[in-house]
Amino acid sequence: MTQKLTLRLISLGLRTSLLPMPLPAHPVTLTPEQISVLNQKLSESRHNINNHLSLVVATVEVLHKNPDLAPRLMPNLAAQPERIIKEIQAFSEAFEAALSITRDKPFTPFIKG
């Protein structure tokens, strides 16, 4: 089943970041402190991503009412996907490191900043 899914994803042209990752060869145990740190990073990532998405929504709402502001607002709007990608990458790296998950290839987002 996994092989068929993997082949189907490749045939659809999806990036390898969606394909299954090699899992640790041994059980992974996290201390309460490590779980707390990971939880804090998750909380910060959610907060930061929410802020970036809020800026996107607010900018679109302003542009609907005042399209003449587009030249001033578009650079900020265009910067948000890259900022979101960086947040996801940073948390993914911390999560994968904590659980000893390795990738054959680095994470490559669909959206390039």
C-alpha positions as semicolon CSV with decimal commas, in nm:
position;residue;x (nm);y (nm);z (nm)
1;M;0,000;0,000;0,000
2;T;0,276;0,247;0,091
3;Q;0,460;0,176;-0,234
4;K;0,143;0,240;-0,437
5;L;0,078;0,563;-0,246
6;T;0,437;0,675;-0,297
7;L;0,422;0,603;-0,670
8;R;0,087;0,780;-0,698
9;L;0,223;1,091;-0,525
10;I;0,523;1,095;-0,756
11;S;0,301;1,050;-1,063
12;L;0,094;1,348;-0,946
13;G;0,410;1,555;-0,936
14;L;0,400;1,612;-0,561
15;R;0,724;1,692;-0,385
16;T;0,911;1,426;-0,195
17;S;0,854;1,616;0,130
18;L;0,511;1,446;0,134
19;L;0,657;1,100;0,107
20;P;0,709;0,882;0,413
21;M;1,021;0,960;0,618
22;P;1,251;0,699;0,766
23;L;1,151;0,654;1,129
24;P;1,397;0,593;1,412
25;A;1,535;0,240;1,432
26;H;1,485;0,236;1,810
27;P;1,224;0,365;2,056
28;V;1,255;0,734;2,134
29;T;1,199;0,859;2,486
30;L;1,156;1,226;2,564
31;T;1,196;1,374;2,908
32;P;0,923;1,599;3,046
33;E;1,158;1,893;2,986
34;Q;1,209;1,796;2,621
35;I;0,833;1,763;2,575
36;S;0,787;2,104;2,737
37;V;1,043;2,262;2,501
38;L;0,880;2,099;2,199
39;N;0,538;2,211;2,317
40;Q;0,667;2,568;2,362
41;K;0,811;2,565;2,008
42;L;0,478;2,438;1,874
43;S;0,292;2,711;2,061
44;E;0,527;2,981;1,927
45;S;0,499;2,846;1,573
46;R;0,119;2,843;1,588
47;H;0,118;3,198;1,723
48;N;0,360;3,326;1,458
49;I;0,180;3,152;1,171
50;N;-0,151;3,290;1,295
51;N;0,001;3,640;1,297
52;H;0,125;3,600;0,940
53;L;-0,214;3,472;0,824
54;S;-0,389;3,757;1,007
55;L;-0,175;4,004;0,813
56;V;-0,274;3,836;0,487
57;V;-0,645;3,852;0,571
58;A;-0,624;4,213;0,693
59;T;-0,432;4,322;0,384
60;V;-0,684;4,160;0,151
61;E;-0,972;4,328;0,337
62;V;-0,803;4,669;0,310
63;L;-0,730;4,613;-0,060
64;H;-1,096;4,532;-0,125
65;K;-1,195;4,869;0,016
66;N;-0,895;5,070;-0,108
67;P;-0,734;4,910;-0,415
68;D;-0,520;5,221;-0,462
69;L;-0,316;5,110;-0,157
70;A;-0,190;4,802;-0,342
71;P;0,156;4,941;-0,421
72;R;0,218;5,005;-0,051
73;L;0,062;4,682;0,082
74;M;0,170;4,421;-0,174
75;P;0,533;4,387;-0,055
76;N;0,413;4,302;0,297
77;L;0,151;4,063;0,162
78;A;0,403;3,892;-0,066
79;A;0,645;3,840;0,226
80;Q;0,402;3,635;0,436
81;P;0,430;3,296;0,258
82;E;0,808;3,290;0,305
83;R;0,768;3,378;0,673
84;I;0,512;3,099;0,718
85;I;0,741;2,853;0,541
86;K;1,030;2,947;0,770
87;E;0,811;2,888;1,077
88;I;0,706;2,547;0,949
89;Q;1,065;2,454;0,862
90;A;1,197;2,561;1,202
91;F;0,937;2,361;1,392
92;S;0,975;2,061;1,160
93;E;1,349;2,055;1,219
94;A;1,305;2,073;1,598
95;F;1,034;1,806;1,593
96;E;1,232;1,571;1,370
97;A;1,548;1,620;1,576
98;A;1,365;1,547;1,901
99;L;1,217;1,226;1,762
100;S;1,525;1,120;1,563
101;I;1,336;1,138;1,235
102;T;1,555;1,174;0,930
103;R;1,479;1,279;0,575
104;D;1,641;1,153;0,259
105;K;1,591;1,499;0,112
106;P;1,538;1,836;0,282
107;F;1,191;1,983;0,316
108;T;1,096;2,165;-0,002
109;P;0,779;2,374;0,015
110;F;0,539;2,410;-0,275
111;I;0,554;2,786;-0,247
112;K;0,890;2,942;-0,301
113;G;0,956;3,263;-0,111
